[in-house]
Amino acid sequence: MLVNEEIEQRLVRVRMRVAEAIKRCERDPRTVRLLAVSKTQPVSSIEEAYRAGQRAFAENRVQEWLEKAPLLPNDCEWHLVGRLQTNKVKYLDQTISMIHSLDRFSLLEALNVQGEKRGITWPTLVQVNIAEDPTKAGLTPGEVPDFLDSIRDFPYVKVRGFMTIGALEASKAETQGFFRQLQALRDTLQSRKWEGVELRELSMGMSQDFELAIEEGATFVRIGRQIFGERG
Ligand SMILES: *Cc1c(COP(=O)(O)O)cnc(C)c1O
């Protein structure tokens, strides 16, 4: 019981920090969405966040989402973050609100095949490896325009913006630089017209850097540990 009450209090605190960051940069509060990253968390913890008013959740493994989602109220909104294996795409359905990790051509193909088969059009974000870290997933900024060109050939996939993961070891200034670069990439490419592409969303910022991300234009912040505590 005590543990559960903690989640509500943590959520209230995170919401306050989000609101303060929005205020500092004079953004419209409706343009920033808080995603509770519930990966590895038990259903009881997600229920507690739900009771505290949270509706948007993010998971990073399809298997885990498949197990947990049916046990939760059906007005929960599910986002997928983290590397998505092509052989898991067949388990997805229209209750997935957004796929934040479209990071390669083979995944684009797999989503399109499955979308056509089941009559589902997937809203996605292209994951950008803004730091150009070779150990990280995502397209480099230079690869993004060609990738967006190819979206028109895959009518069951729509791109709604970009996602990035800040480097864990990066300094505050470096992280700010990455977020700023992602926003600049979005702003630059927004003026070009690609079929199936609408560059509105920026999914960036996690527990350790979400305020910075909001100041640099994030429309989705993905927060796990600050809401649920350290993962076991
Ligand atoms: C785990 C995860 C998060 C949340 O990280 P926290 O540090 O717990 O806030 C956000 N985005 C992705 C892609 C993740 O895998």
The ligand as a Gaussian input file, in Angstrom:
#p B3LYP/6-31G(d) Opt

LIG

0 1
 C       13.452000       3.001000     -20.391000
 C       13.217000       4.018000     -21.412000
 C       12.769000       5.304000     -21.059000
 C       12.537000       5.746000     -19.628000
 O       13.753000       5.834000     -18.956000
 P       13.825000       6.369000     -17.441000
 O       15.241000       6.679000     -17.245000
 O       13.315000       5.262000     -16.586000
 O       12.944000       7.566000     -17.374000
 C       12.534000       6.197000     -22.074000
 N       12.748000       5.872000     -23.371000
 C       13.171000       4.654000     -23.742000
 C       13.379000       4.361000     -25.177000
 C       13.433000       3.690000     -22.782000
 O       13.869000       2.485000     -23.161000

